[in-house]
Amino acid sequence: SARGWCQDFRGSTARLVGKVICAKASRSISTYSQLSDEHTMLRDMCRTFADTELAPKAGEWDQAHKFPADAVKEMGNMGLMG
């Protein structure tokens, strides 16, 4: 059974529940110990946005085959799109 399966993926733990992979907030910060304060703030801002705005809606977008235009626009407003 795929339920309850966990995989370490880039510092976060992912749990496969049926067909949906849900991120679980158990990230390691030891990998990022050399980041400057500015980079740490940027990482934290991106992580918070992903955890609060993207992750809760990702399954819905995937099932509906919908591109998250509003979320991408918001990332642009945050200065993350170049």
C-alpha positions in Angstrom: 0.0 0.0 0.0 1.2 3.5 -0.8 -0.5 5.0 2.2 1.9 6.3 4.9 5.0 6.1 2.6 7.5 8.8 3.4 10.4 10.0 1.3 13.0 12.6 2.2 12.9 15.1 -0.6 15.2 18.2 -0.6 15.0 18.6 3.2 11.2 18.1 3.5 9.3 15.0 4.2 6.7 14.0 1.7 3.9 11.6 2.5 2.0 9.8 -0.3 -1.7 9.7 0.6 -3.5 7.9 -2.2 -2.4 9.7 -5.3 -1.5 13.0 -3.7 1.9 13.8 -2.2 1.6 16.2 0.7 4.5 18.2 2.1 5.1 17.8 5.8 6.8 20.6 7.7 9.9 18.8 9.0 12.7 20.6 7.2 16.3 20.6 8.1 18.1 24.0 8.4 21.6 22.6 8.9 22.0 22.5 5.1 21.4 26.3 5.0 23.7 27.3 7.8 26.0 29.2 5.5 23.3 31.6 4.1 23.5 35.3 4.6 20.7 37.0 6.5 19.3 38.3 3.2 19.2 34.8 1.7 17.7 33.4 4.9 14.9 36.0 4.8 14.2 35.2 1.1 14.1 31.5 1.8 11.7 32.0 4.7 9.5 34.2 2.7 9.3 31.7 -0.2 8.8 28.8 2.2 5.9 30.6 4.0 4.3 31.5 0.7 4.6 27.9 -0.6 3.3 26.4 2.6 0.3 28.8 3.0 -0.7 29.6 -0.6 0.6 26.9 -2.9 0.6 23.6 -0.9 -3.1 23.8 0.2 -4.3 24.4 -3.3 -1.8 22.2 -5.3 -4.0 19.1 -5.4 -7.0 21.0 -6.5 -5.1 22.7 -9.3 -3.6 19.3 -10.4 -7.0 17.5 -10.4 -8.6 20.4 -12.4 -5.6 20.6 -14.8 -5.6 24.3 -13.9 -2.6 26.6 -14.2 -2.3 28.7 -11.0 -2.1 32.1 -12.7 -3.0 34.1 -9.6 -0.3 32.4 -7.6 2.3 33.0 -10.3 1.2 36.6 -10.5 1.6 37.0 -6.7 5.1 35.4 -7.0 5.9 38.1 -9.6 4.6 40.8 -7.2 6.9 39.4 -4.6 9.9 39.8 -7.0 10.4 36.1 -7.5 9.9 35.9 -11.3 13.0 37.7 -12.5 
